[in-house]
Amino acid sequence: MTKFLVSRFLSSVISVLGATIAIFTLVQFHNDPRALFVPDSGFGITQEQWDRLGTRLGFDDPLPIQYLKWIGNVLRGDLGVSLARDRQVTELIRGKIGATVQLAVGGWIFAILLGIPTGVIAAVKRGSAWDYVARGAAIIGQGAPPFVTGLVLIWIFAVWLADTPLGLPAGGRSPTFQFEEFILPCVALGWGAAAGLMRLTRSAMLEVLDSEYVRLARAKGVGWNTVIFKHALRNALIAPITSALLIFANWLNGALVVEIVFAWPGIGFDALFRAVNDNDFPLLLGTVFIFILIFLVFATLADIAYTVIDPRVRLS
């Protein structure tokens, strides 16, 4: 385990450096960030002021030096100051990530509770009406983009059924927890993932149920429920668990489309999307850096979870 963690840490460092260098370089091809400080009319700043502003922002240094200075500040916990908002990037991310975490957890729970049990039922009852309904729902879930699912849900529950007990808010998030505000965004976010988990679970379960040791267990008179939940399901969960953890990591990185559709004040819309539009490179780099760390942590957790689910898997 120690050897695995050390190797994963070293590979993670390389991944972080590679990704941040790529983003840092690509940012340079966008419009000059100093344009944020210039009025739309194009007047109001002299060439001297323009050059002095570039010096203050560190643009006079060669690109490698700029990157080394940035990464050095990051190692000290300083992600810089947002150009558009004149606030610390860490403060901005801290203020928005809570809303994204809530949305990601809600969507993830919905996806797990719908996708994995449905996949098990579809595999156990293969060829039945349950199987066809589950596969049909999975095709729709994987084929419909989240923004389409979100808009359809808004039209049904926030417009058509607005005056009924089934009416739900069309979007937004209150300062205090309101359960009904989470239903539509979490369903829109989690349906596609639930469909993917259902198909993965069904395929893995079918493979395990056709294996020799399951047939042997049945021949020995082991109960069907014991075969399904103790022998088959545990061995079939490796692929779904991997997918589920990486999906959750992606959602923590900002469910951008769903946040826009439902006016959700999360890190995807309020930080990443606006940073790209404004070419606010400190906020963009800081957000991407946090995203990479989250993804690498959950990828490592997925590898470790293998050994818990299936003792045959070894990390060394």
C-alpha positions, 0 to 999 in steps of 0.5 A: 500500500505504501509503495502504491501511495508513493507512486500515485503521489509522484504521478499526481505531481506530474499530472498537476504540473502538466495540466497547469502548464497547459492551461497557463500556456493556453491562457496566453492565447486569449485576449490580454487580461489587462483589457478588463481594466479598460472601459468599453470605449477603449479610452481612459488609459495611456500606453504608460499606464498600460505598460505599468499595469502589465508590470504589476501583473507580472507580464514583463517576465518570460512565460516560464518565470511567470509560471514558476512564480505562480506555482511557488505561490500555490505551494504557499497556499496563495492562488492569487487575486481575481482580476475581475473581482479584486478578491482572493481566489481562495476566498471566491472558491471557498464561497462557491464550492459549498453549493456545488458540493451540495448539488454533487452529493444530491445528484450522486445519491440519486444516481447510485440509488437509481442506477445500481439497483436497477442494473441488478434487477435488469440482470437478474430478470434479463429478457423480462419487461423489467429489463426492457424498461430499465434499458429504455430508461438508460438509453434516454438518460444517456442520450439526453444532454443534462440541459435538455433534461433540466429544461424538460423537468422545469417545464413539467414541474415548475410550469405545467404542474406549478399550481399542484402539490407536485409543483417545484421551484424552477431554480435558485438556491436559498441561503437556508436548506430547502429540500424541494430546491434540490430535486430538479437539479439533482435529477437532471444531474444524476439521470445520465450518470444513473443510466451509465451505472445501470448499464455497467452494473447490468453487464458486470452482473450478467458476466458474474451470474454466468460464471462457474462459481455462481453455478457451483453455489447454486448447485450446492443449494445456496439461496438465490438472494445470497448468490446475488448479493453476497457472491455476484454483486460484490464481484460486479461492483468494481466497474460501477464503483470506479465510474461512480467515484470519478463521476462524483469528482467531475461534479465536484469540479462544477456541474456547469450546464446544470448550474447554468440551467437552474441558476445554481450559484456553484463553482462551475458557473460563478467561478469557472465560466465567468473566469473563462469569459473574462480571461481572469487567469488567476481565477481560472488557474486556481479553479483548474488547480483545485479541480485537478486535485479533487479528481486525483484524490477520487481516482486514488480512492477508487483504486483503494476501494477495489481492495475493499470490494474484491480482496483478489485485487492488489495495489502492489 
